[in-house]
Amino acid sequence: MTRDDLIAMLREQTSACGPARDALRAGGDFVVWEGPVPANRHAGVFRLRMRSALRRGHTIDGLAESVDILKGAGEELLRTGCTDAVDKSSVFTIFLNSTATVVVALPAAAGADSPPLEPGRDRWNQRGMVNRPFWPSGQGCWNQLVTRALE
């Protein structure tokens, strides 16, 4: 899949599609992983993320819409991927159909509505989402995939 293919697939599935398109046009990294997973499995995980974010007072573009789309897709197999902004200020999760020809849903993970970063901290630790960064500072989607494979 090329960058232009992915940009063309990002219509208005969720409110995060516009910012994700802009990030890709500006040169943000992206990757789509092999191995489809049933949509309803993703729906449960992202529903928990949504509740956690709301408890902390954060809003995440496209998350509620994506959870509804994923619940509605049931057992449909989806491939996942991610894209990020060049400056790493925003990260987006991509849900595609099993042939990676249609974007089904797209929530943001971190964005412009997030509080300013404290010096020396990345966005994931800043938001209390994990004990260590899932998306190491200075690494994009492709490097993140390699990092996960080496762990």
C-alpha positions as CSV (number, residue, x, y, z in Angstrom):
1,M,0.0,0.0,0.0
2,T,1.3,3.4,-0.9
3,R,0.9,6.6,1.1
4,D,-1.4,8.0,-1.6
5,D,-3.6,4.8,-1.4
6,L,-4.0,5.3,2.3
7,I,-4.8,9.0,1.9
8,A,-7.5,8.2,-0.6
9,M,-9.0,5.6,1.7
10,L,-9.3,8.1,4.5
11,R,-12.7,9.7,3.9
12,E,-14.9,10.7,6.8
13,Q,-15.2,7.4,8.6
14,T,-14.5,9.2,11.9
15,S,-13.7,12.7,13.0
16,A,-10.0,11.7,13.2
17,C,-9.7,11.0,9.5
18,G,-9.0,14.6,8.4
19,P,-6.1,15.1,10.8
20,A,-4.7,11.6,9.9
21,R,-4.9,12.6,6.2
22,D,-3.1,15.8,7.0
23,A,-0.4,13.9,8.9
24,L,0.2,11.6,6.0
25,R,0.3,14.4,3.5
26,A,2.9,16.1,5.7
27,G,5.1,13.0,5.6
28,G,4.1,11.2,8.8
29,D,5.1,7.5,9.1
30,F,2.6,4.7,8.6
31,V,2.5,0.9,8.7
32,V,-0.2,-1.7,8.2
33,W,0.4,-5.0,9.9
34,E,-0.4,-8.5,8.7
35,G,-2.7,-10.8,10.6
36,P,-6.4,-9.9,10.8
37,V,-8.3,-9.9,14.1
38,P,-12.1,-9.9,14.7
39,A,-13.5,-6.4,15.0
40,N,-15.4,-7.1,18.2
41,R,-12.1,-7.9,19.9
42,H,-10.8,-4.5,19.1
43,A,-14.1,-2.9,20.2
44,G,-13.7,-4.2,23.7
45,V,-10.1,-3.0,24.0
46,F,-10.9,0.5,22.6
47,R,-14.1,0.8,24.8
48,L,-11.8,0.4,27.8
49,R,-9.4,3.0,26.4
50,M,-12.3,5.4,25.9
51,R,-13.6,4.9,29.5
52,S,-10.1,5.5,30.8
53,A,-9.6,8.6,28.8
54,L,-12.9,10.0,29.9
55,R,-12.1,9.3,33.5
56,R,-9.0,11.4,33.1
57,G,-10.9,14.2,31.4
58,H,-9.4,13.5,27.9
59,T,-11.3,13.4,24.7
60,I,-9.9,11.4,21.8
61,D,-11.0,12.3,18.3
62,G,-12.8,9.4,16.6
63,L,-12.6,7.0,19.5
64,A,-16.3,6.8,20.3
65,E,-17.2,6.5,16.6
66,S,-14.6,3.8,16.1
67,V,-15.9,1.8,19.0
68,D,-19.4,1.9,17.6
69,I,-18.1,0.9,14.1
70,L,-16.0,-1.9,15.5
71,K,-18.9,-3.3,17.6
72,G,-21.2,-3.2,14.5
73,A,-18.6,-5.1,12.5
74,G,-18.8,-8.1,14.8
75,E,-16.7,-11.0,13.8
76,E,-15.4,-9.3,10.6
77,L,-11.7,-9.7,10.3
78,L,-9.8,-6.4,10.3
79,R,-6.1,-5.5,9.8
80,T,-4.6,-2.8,11.9
81,G,-2.0,-0.2,11.4
82,C,-0.9,3.2,12.6
83,T,0.2,6.6,11.3
84,D,1.7,9.5,13.1
85,A,2.4,13.2,12.6
86,V,5.9,14.1,11.5
87,D,6.5,15.9,14.9
88,K,5.0,12.8,16.7
89,S,2.3,15.0,18.3
90,S,-0.5,12.8,17.0
91,V,-0.8,9.1,16.6
92,F,-3.7,7.3,14.8
93,T,-4.7,3.7,14.8
94,I,-6.0,2.4,11.5
95,F,-8.6,-0.3,11.1
96,L,-8.8,-1.7,7.6
97,N,-10.8,-4.6,6.0
98,S,-9.0,-7.9,5.7
99,T,-7.7,-7.1,2.2
100,A,-6.5,-3.6,3.3
101,T,-8.5,-1.9,0.6
102,V,-11.0,0.0,2.9
103,V,-10.4,2.0,6.1
104,V,-13.2,0.9,8.4
105,A,-12.4,3.1,11.5
106,L,-9.7,5.4,12.7
107,P,-9.3,6.8,16.2
108,A,-6.6,9.2,17.3
109,A,-4.4,8.2,20.2
110,A,-2.9,11.6,21.1
111,G,-3.6,14.9,19.6
112,A,-3.7,18.6,19.7
113,D,-6.3,18.6,22.6
114,S,-3.7,16.9,24.8
115,P,-2.1,18.9,27.6
116,P,1.4,20.2,26.9
117,L,4.2,17.8,27.5
118,E,6.4,18.1,30.6
119,P,10.1,18.3,29.7
120,G,11.7,14.9,29.2
121,R,8.4,13.0,29.0
122,D,6.7,11.5,26.0
123,R,3.0,11.7,25.4
124,W,2.2,8.2,26.5
125,N,3.7,8.5,29.9
126,Q,2.4,12.1,30.2
127,R,-1.1,10.7,29.9
128,G,-0.5,7.9,32.3
129,M,-1.5,5.3,29.7
130,V,1.4,2.9,30.2
131,N,4.3,2.4,32.6
132,R,6.8,2.7,29.7
133,P,6.2,4.3,26.3
134,F,4.6,2.0,23.7
135,W,5.7,4.5,21.1
136,P,9.2,5.4,22.0
137,S,10.1,9.1,21.5
138,G,11.8,9.8,18.2
139,Q,10.5,6.6,16.6
140,G,7.7,6.4,14.0
141,C,5.4,3.6,13.0
142,W,7.9,1.5,11.2
143,N,10.5,1.7,14.0
144,Q,7.8,0.9,16.5
145,L,7.0,-2.3,14.7
146,V,10.7,-3.3,14.7
147,T,10.9,-2.4,18.4
148,R,8.0,-4.7,19.3
149,A,9.4,-7.6,17.2
150,L,12.7,-7.4,19.2
151,E,11.1,-7.4,22.6
